[in-house]
Each structure stands twice: as structure tokens, then as C-alpha cells.
Amino acid sequence: MNLQELKDLAQHQQISHVNFVESGCSPLVIELSYEEQDHSKKALLKSDQGAVLSFKNIAQAYDVCRKAGIHSAHLVQVIPHDEACAGEFVSYDQQSIPLKF
């Protein structure tokens, strides 16, 4: 999902969850859960060229979300030794920290 798609989904209130995912020493990425054609989907925020956007700090992620009209998210910190066994998306709903900005 690119930035324009993010703005469009946010404008139509189709985004159900936003996660700021931080893994070990890796940069932060934004994972979005949204509704499309009555199906729940997940996607990472990407550039127009298809590369996953990464952020050096949480303030940068806040700015992107604010510009799209999103003012809440969950901070998820993934323990590095769990990543090797995980699929594309990790189950971490119990370990997230709610954020308002």
C-alpha cells in the first residue's frame, strides 16, 4: 500500500488498525489493517516503487499518519529471536501499546 492509498482508505474510514512495528535494531515500519470488498486485509506501507517505507523514529511515523488523517496506532516491539519462526505477519495483538497522537 502506498501513501495515496493510505490517504484514500483513511478518508473513507476503511482502516481498522495501524501498527508501528519495531524489531530489534531494525527501523520502524507501518502495518495497516483495512477493509476492502468486505474482506479484512493487512499491508505494509510502501513507496510508489514498491519498497517498504522505514522510519528512524516514531515521530516520523506519526507525521505520515497525521497527514493521512490517522491519529491513533499501536506500537509493537517484536523480539528478534521470534522473527525467524514468524510468517509475513506476526501475531502480537496482546503485546501492543496503544498510542494517540
C-alpha positions as CSV (number, residue, x, y, z in Angstrom):
1,M,0.0,0.0,0.0
2,N,1.4,3.4,-0.9
3,L,0.8,6.8,0.7
4,Q,-2.0,7.8,-1.6
5,E,-3.9,4.5,-1.0
6,L,-3.4,5.1,2.8
7,K,-5.0,8.6,2.5
8,D,-7.9,7.2,0.4
9,L,-8.6,4.4,2.9
10,A,-8.3,6.8,5.8
11,Q,-10.7,9.3,4.2
12,H,-13.3,6.5,3.6
13,Q,-12.7,5.2,7.2
14,Q,-11.7,1.7,6.0
15,I,-8.6,1.4,8.2
16,S,-9.3,-0.7,11.2
17,H,-5.8,-0.9,12.8
18,V,-2.4,0.8,12.4
19,N,0.7,-0.8,13.9
20,F,4.1,0.8,14.2
21,V,6.3,-2.4,14.2
22,E,9.8,-2.2,15.6
23,S,12.0,-5.2,15.6
24,G,15.3,-5.2,17.5
25,C,17.6,-2.7,15.9
26,S,15.7,-2.5,12.6
27,P,13.9,0.6,11.5
28,L,10.2,1.1,12.3
29,V,7.6,0.1,9.7
30,I,3.9,0.8,9.5
31,E,1.5,-2.1,9.1
32,L,-2.1,-1.4,8.2
33,S,-5.3,-3.5,8.7
34,Y,-8.1,-2.4,6.5
35,E,-11.4,-3.5,4.9
36,E,-11.7,-4.0,1.2
37,Q,-14.7,-5.5,-0.5
38,D,-15.9,-7.0,2.8
39,H,-12.6,-8.7,3.5
40,S,-10.0,-7.8,6.1
41,K,-6.5,-7.3,4.7
42,K,-3.1,-6.3,6.0
43,A,-0.3,-4.4,4.2
44,L,2.9,-2.7,5.0
45,L,3.2,1.0,3.9
46,K,5.4,1.2,0.8
47,S,6.8,3.7,-1.6
48,D,5.4,4.2,-5.1
49,Q,8.3,2.0,-6.3
50,G,7.2,-0.9,-4.0
51,A,9.9,-0.6,-1.3
52,V,8.7,-0.9,2.3
53,L,9.0,2.5,3.9
54,S,11.0,2.5,7.1
55,F,11.3,5.2,9.8
56,K,14.2,6.1,12.1
57,N,11.9,7.1,14.9
58,I,8.3,7.1,15.9
59,A,7.9,10.9,15.3
60,Q,8.4,10.3,11.5
61,A,5.7,7.6,11.6
62,Y,3.4,10.0,13.5
63,D,3.8,12.6,10.8
64,V,2.9,10.3,7.9
65,C,-0.2,9.1,9.8
66,R,-1.3,12.6,10.8
67,K,-1.0,13.8,7.1
68,A,-3.4,10.9,6.2
69,G,-5.8,11.8,9.0
70,I,-4.9,8.9,11.3
71,H,-4.5,9.8,15.0
72,S,-4.0,6.5,16.8
73,A,-1.9,3.4,16.4
74,H,-0.3,0.6,18.3
75,L,3.4,0.3,19.0
76,V,4.6,-3.2,18.5
77,Q,8.1,-4.3,19.6
78,V,9.0,-7.7,18.2
79,I,11.6,-9.7,20.0
80,P,14.3,-10.6,17.4
81,H,14.6,-14.3,18.2
82,D,10.8,-14.7,17.4
83,E,11.3,-13.4,13.9
84,A,13.0,-16.4,12.5
85,C,9.9,-18.5,13.1
86,A,7.3,-16.0,12.1
87,G,5.5,-15.7,8.8
88,E,4.9,-12.5,6.9
89,F,2.8,-11.0,9.7
90,V,3.4,-11.7,13.4
91,S,0.7,-12.3,15.9
92,Y,1.3,-9.7,18.5
93,D,-2.1,-8.2,19.4
94,Q,-1.5,-9.0,23.2
95,Q,1.9,-7.2,23.2
96,S,1.0,-3.9,21.6
97,I,1.0,-0.4,23.3
98,P,-1.9,1.9,22.2
99,L,-0.8,5.4,21.1
100,K,-2.8,8.6,20.5
101,F,-1.3,11.5,18.6
